[in-house]
Amino acid sequence: MSQLAYPQILLPNEHGELFTYQLKGPGEFQRPSAPIQTRKVYAAAHVIPVMDADNTPGAPASVDWEATLAYRHELWSYGLGVADAMDTAQRGMGLDYAATCELINRSAAQAAAVVAENRYPAVAGRTVRDLIACGVGTDQLDPAQVNPGDLQQVTDAYLEMLRLVEASGAKSILMCSRALVKAASSAADYLQVYSTLLEAANEPVILHWLGEMFDPALSGYWGDTDLQAATATFEQLLQTHAQKIDGVKVSLLDAEHEKRLRASLPAGVRLYTGDDFNYPELIDGDGQLYSDALLGIFAAIYPAASAALQAFDAGEQHRGRATLDSTRDLGLHIFSAPTFYYKTGIAFLSWLNGHQRGFQMVGGLHAGRSLPHLVRTFVLADSAGLLLRPELAAERMHQLLAVNGITSPVSTLTGVS
């Protein structure tokens, strides 16, 4: 029986020696014909810059809005919500405050149009808040200019953005703040600021706990470097304000900690896993409890993630888990240390799959990973069936290697019998 033929390409291994790699082709992933039911998920999406803009560190972000918003439509069409203006979108890491505000308003407006027009079967009947959740932060403040003890300045910055996100119609995600780390001196300070924000929120929010592996400036968040003590403060906040909390998004890359926290949550509060290492087991659950998801890796593996969630909906737990497991090596690699640069891998796959014209990121962050790292990303993505246009991906990989001085001819096989 004849099968499709996919390209082969010469790639350098970790020793710089070329080897022939045969692409396996895309997985059999289908867009869902109805909304996903058994898990609530958001994919944290990246932003795509104008390719001929000044995408250098410190330059104001010049965003290709057409391509950036098209990527969000792609995620919605697969049944996933979008978490926007988060660290995956380079919030505070190349995306300046003005561009952040514009991103929130543009993405929320697109989500509202999708809902009003009932555009995709995968999100039929969903609300705008189901489709889009946006980060509420303090990036209009320079942490270096924040005075220790000035909680009011930090609170006011948070409230300004909370009003912006709520006015857009999106769900609010209260992000960790570098400025709050500078201003706060105790757990009580964190409780004071967050209590004020939760009391001011008009709708339930998602609380986001981002670990220092994602942002070293967040060390000691919740007032303590000891994880157990920090968790106790976090849980105190949850118990006091449960009615204002839709869920918590935990990005500590510690599966056992997440399971313990998940079991202690107040009724009605979701655990949105942010663990880009252990998401298969956490989303699958233990037979009683499971995690929902708000993940950067889902922006890279969204066809497989959607297929897994569809399997869970169909009662095919083992197939759903196996599909997620098939992407885990890719997730471990993209989020490997220094984890700060995981966004480079997501933009790289976006380029390979034709969602952006060039491999660039705002702030020059596309230079954050080495060529061997990107070659390994290419191979792992193909192994997981996530190079959806193999010929294009091979040609673009060839171009990248050529720019880096490596001759790597691409040849398409005539057929496989």
C-alpha positions in Angstrom: 0.0 0.0 0.0 1.4 3.3 -1.1 2.1 5.9 1.6 2.8 9.6 1.4 6.5 10.5 0.9 8.0 13.2 3.2 11.3 15.0 2.9 14.6 14.0 4.3 17.2 16.5 5.3 20.8 16.5 6.5 21.0 17.8 10.1 23.9 18.3 12.4 24.1 16.2 15.5 25.4 17.4 18.9 29.0 16.8 17.6 28.5 18.9 14.5 28.4 15.8 12.3 25.7 15.7 9.6 23.2 12.8 9.5 20.2 12.1 7.3 16.9 12.7 8.9 13.7 11.3 7.4 10.6 13.3 8.4 7.7 11.2 9.6 4.9 13.6 8.7 2.0 15.1 10.6 -0.2 13.3 13.0 -3.9 12.6 12.3 -5.2 15.6 14.2 -8.7 16.9 13.6 -10.4 20.0 14.7 -13.3 19.2 17.1 -16.8 19.4 15.8 -18.1 20.5 19.2 -16.7 22.3 22.3 -14.4 20.4 24.6 -16.2 19.5 27.8 -14.1 17.5 30.3 -11.3 20.0 30.8 -11.1 23.8 30.7 -7.9 24.8 28.9 -6.1 27.9 27.8 -3.1 28.0 25.5 -0.7 30.9 26.3 0.0 32.3 22.9 3.1 34.2 21.6 3.2 37.4 19.6 4.6 37.7 16.1 6.7 40.8 15.2 6.9 42.7 12.0 9.8 41.0 10.4 11.6 44.1 9.1 11.1 46.1 12.3 13.7 47.0 14.8 13.3 43.8 16.9 16.2 44.4 19.2 16.4 44.4 23.0 14.8 47.5 24.4 13.1 48.6 21.2 9.3 49.2 21.4 7.5 46.0 20.2 6.3 46.2 16.6 3.7 43.5 16.4 2.4 41.9 13.2 -1.2 42.1 14.2 -2.6 40.1 11.3 -0.4 37.2 12.0 -0.6 37.4 15.7 -4.4 37.4 15.8 -4.6 34.7 13.1 -2.6 32.5 15.5 -5.3 33.0 18.1 -8.0 32.0 15.6 -6.0 28.9 14.9 -6.1 28.0 18.6 -9.8 28.7 18.9 -10.6 26.6 15.9 -9.0 23.6 17.8 -11.3 24.2 20.8 -8.7 25.9 23.1 -9.1 29.1 24.9 -6.3 31.7 24.6 -4.3 33.1 27.6 -3.0 36.4 26.3 -0.5 39.0 27.4 1.2 36.5 29.5 4.9 35.6 29.8 4.5 33.5 26.6 3.6 36.7 24.8 6.9 38.1 26.2 5.1 40.2 28.8 7.8 42.3 30.5 10.4 40.5 28.3 10.2 42.5 25.0 6.5 43.4 24.9 6.2 46.9 26.2 3.3 48.3 28.1 1.6 50.1 25.2 1.8 47.0 23.0 0.5 44.9 25.9 -2.6 47.1 26.2 -3.2 46.9 22.5 -2.8 43.2 22.4 -5.4 42.7 25.1 -7.9 44.9 23.4 -7.3 43.4 19.9 -7.4 39.8 21.1 -10.5 40.3 23.2 -12.3 42.0 20.3 -11.5 39.1 18.1 -12.8 36.7 20.7 -16.0 38.7 21.0 -16.4 38.5 17.2 -15.9 34.7 17.2 -18.6 34.4 19.8 -21.0 36.7 18.1 -20.6 35.1 14.7 -20.5 31.5 16.1 -17.5 31.1 13.9 -16.0 27.7 14.9 -17.9 24.5 15.9 -15.1 23.9 18.5 -16.2 27.0 20.6 -20.0 27.1 19.8 -21.9 28.4 22.8 -18.8 29.5 24.6 -18.5 33.0 26.3 -15.8 35.5 25.6 -14.3 34.7 29.0 -14.0 31.1 27.9 -12.2 32.1 24.8 -9.8 34.7 26.2 -8.1 35.4 29.5 -5.6 38.1 29.8 -2.8 39.0 32.2 -3.2 41.7 34.8 0.3 42.9 35.8 2.3 46.0 36.8 4.7 46.3 33.8 4.0 50.0 33.5 6.3 50.2 36.6 10.0 49.9 36.5 10.9 47.7 39.5 14.1 49.6 39.9 12.1 52.7 40.6 9.8 51.1 43.1 10.5 52.0 46.7 10.4 49.2 49.3 7.2 49.4 51.2 5.3 51.4 48.5 2.4 48.9 48.2 0.0 51.6 47.0 2.0 52.3 43.9 2.0 48.6 43.0 -1.7 48.2 43.8 -2.6 51.2 41.7 -0.7 49.8 38.7 -2.5 46.4 39.1 -5.9 48.2 39.3 -5.3 50.2 36.2 -4.7 47.0 34.2 -7.5 45.1 36.0 -9.9 47.8 34.7 -8.5 47.5 31.2 -8.9 43.7 31.0 -12.4 43.7 32.5 -13.5 46.4 30.1 -12.2 44.3 27.2 -14.5 41.4 28.2 -11.7 39.0 28.8 -11.2 37.0 32.0 -8.5 38.5 34.3 -5.4 36.6 35.3 -3.6 38.2 38.2 0.1 37.8 37.3 3.0 37.8 39.6 4.7 41.2 39.8 8.4 42.1 39.9 7.4 45.4 41.3 5.6 43.8 44.2 8.7 41.7 45.0 10.5 45.0 45.3 7.8 46.7 47.4 6.8 43.9 49.7 8.7 42.8 52.8 6.4 40.1 54.2 3.6 37.7 53.4 1.2 40.2 55.0 2.1 42.7 52.2 1.2 40.2 49.5 -2.1 39.4 51.2 -2.9 43.1 51.5 -2.3 43.8 47.8 -4.0 40.7 46.5 -7.0 41.1 48.8 -7.5 44.7 47.5 -7.4 43.4 43.9 -9.8 40.5 44.5 -12.3 42.8 46.3 -12.1 45.2 43.3 -12.6 42.5 40.7 -16.1 42.4 39.1 -15.7 38.8 38.0 -13.8 35.8 39.3 -10.2 35.8 38.3 -7.3 33.4 37.8 -4.4 33.7 40.3 -1.1 33.0 38.6 1.9 31.8 40.6 5.0 31.9 38.3 8.1 30.2 39.6 11.6 31.8 39.5 12.7 29.2 36.9 10.5 31.2 34.5 11.5 34.6 35.9 14.4 34.8 38.4 13.1 38.2 39.5 10.2 36.5 41.2 12.2 34.7 43.8 10.6 34.8 47.3 7.1 35.4 45.9 4.3 35.3 48.6 6.9 36.6 51.1 9.1 33.6 51.5 11.7 31.5 49.6 10.5 28.4 51.5 7.9 26.7 49.3 5.9 25.4 52.2 5.6 28.8 53.8 4.8 30.5 50.5 2.1 27.9 49.8 0.5 28.5 53.2 0.2 32.2 52.4 -1.3 31.4 49.0 -3.8 29.0 50.5 -4.8 31.6 53.1 -5.6 34.0 50.2 -7.6 31.3 48.5 -9.7 30.4 51.5 -10.5 34.0 52.3 -11.5 35.1 48.8 -12.7 31.8 47.2 -15.8 33.4 45.7 -13.7 35.8 43.6 -11.3 33.1 42.3 -12.1 31.1 39.2 -8.9 29.1 39.5 -5.2 29.1 40.2 -2.5 28.7 37.6 0.6 27.2 39.1 3.9 27.2 37.2 6.4 25.7 39.6 7.3 22.5 37.6 6.6 20.4 40.7 3.9 17.8 40.1 3.7 16.6 43.7 3.3 20.1 45.0 0.5 20.8 42.4 -1.3 17.6 43.4 -1.3 18.6 47.1 -2.5 22.1 46.3 -5.2 20.7 44.0 -6.5 18.5 46.8 -6.8 21.5 49.2 -8.6 24.0 46.9 -11.9 25.4 48.0 -14.9 24.0 46.3 -15.4 25.5 42.8 -11.8 26.7 42.4 -10.0 25.1 39.5 -6.3 24.1 39.3 -5.0 25.3 35.9 -1.7 23.4 35.5 1.2 25.5 34.3 3.6 22.6 34.6 5.0 22.3 31.1 7.0 19.2 32.2 4.4 17.1 33.9 1.1 18.2 32.2 0.2 14.7 30.8 -0.2 13.1 34.2 -1.7 16.2 35.8 -4.4 16.7 33.1 -5.1 13.0 33.1 -5.5 13.0 36.8 -5.5 10.3 39.5 -9.0 8.9 39.0 -10.5 11.5 41.4 -8.9 14.8 40.7 -7.4 16.3 37.6 -6.0 19.6 36.5 -7.3 21.9 33.9 -4.6 23.7 32.0 -3.2 27.1 31.2 0.0 26.2 29.4 2.6 27.8 27.1 3.4 24.4 25.6 -0.2 24.1 24.3 0.6 27.0 21.9 3.2 24.7 20.3 1.3 21.4 20.5 -2.2 22.6 20.1 -3.3 20.0 17.5 -2.2 17.1 19.7 -3.5 18.8 22.8 -6.9 19.2 21.2 -6.9 15.5 20.0 -6.1 14.4 23.6 -8.9 16.5 25.0 -11.3 15.1 22.4 -10.3 11.6 23.5 -11.0 12.5 27.2 -14.4 13.8 26.1 -15.1 10.5 24.3 -14.3 8.5 27.5 -11.0 7.2 25.9 -8.8 8.1 28.8 -5.8 5.9 27.7 -5.8 7.4 24.2 -5.9 10.9 25.6 -3.1 10.3 28.0 -1.0 8.6 25.3 -1.5 11.5 23.0 -0.3 14.0 25.6 2.6 11.6 26.5 3.7 11.7 22.9 4.4 15.4 23.2 6.2 15.3 26.5 9.8 15.0 25.3 9.2 18.1 23.1 7.8 20.0 26.1 10.8 19.0 28.3 13.1 20.1 25.6 11.4 23.5 24.8 11.2 24.3 28.5 14.7 23.1 29.4 17.0 25.4 31.4 17.3 28.3 31.0 13.5 28.0 31.0 13.2 31.7 30.5 13.9 31.1 26.8 11.1 28.5 26.2 9.3 31.2 24.1 11.9 30.8 21.4 10.9 27.2 20.7 7.2 28.2 20.4 8.1 30.9 17.9 10.4 28.5 16.0 7.6 26.0 15.6 5.2 28.7 14.5 7.7 29.7 11.8 8.3 26.1 10.7 4.5 25.6 10.4 4.0 28.7 8.3 2.2 30.9 10.8 4.8 33.7 10.5 7.0 34.8 7.6 10.3 34.7 9.5 11.9 33.3 12.6 12.0 36.5 14.8 10.6 37.6 18.1 10.2 41.0 19.7 13.2 42.1 21.7 15.5 39.9 19.7 14.6 36.9 21.9 14.8 34.5 18.9 18.6 34.4 19.6 17.9 32.9 23.0 18.5 29.2 21.9 21.4 27.6 20.2 21.3 25.9 16.8 21.7 22.4 18.3 18.7 23.2 20.5 16.6 24.2 17.5 17.6 21.1 15.5 16.5 19.0 18.4 13.2 20.9 18.6 12.7 20.2 14.9 13.2 16.4 15.3 11.1 16.1 18.4 8.2 18.1 16.9 8.3 15.9 13.8 8.4 12.8 16.0 5.2 14.1 17.7 3.5 14.7 14.4 3.5 18.4 15.0 5.2 19.6 11.8 1.9 20.0 9.9 3.5 21.1 6.6 6.6 18.8 6.4 7.9 20.2 3.1 7.7 23.8 4.3 9.3 22.8 7.6 12.1 21.0 5.9 12.8 23.9 3.6 12.8 26.4 6.4 15.1 24.3 8.5 17.4 24.1 5.5 17.3 27.9 5.2 18.2 28.2 8.9 21.1 25.9 8.6 22.4 27.6 5.5 22.3 31.0 7.3 24.4 29.4 10.0 27.0 28.1 7.4 25.7 24.5 7.2 25.0 23.0 3.8 22.0 20.8 4.2 20.3 19.8 0.9 16.6 18.8 1.1 15.4 15.9 -1.0 11.9 14.6 -1.4 11.6 10.8 -1.6 9.7 9.4 -4.6 7.6 7.2 -2.5 7.3 4.6 0.2 5.7 1.2 -0.5 
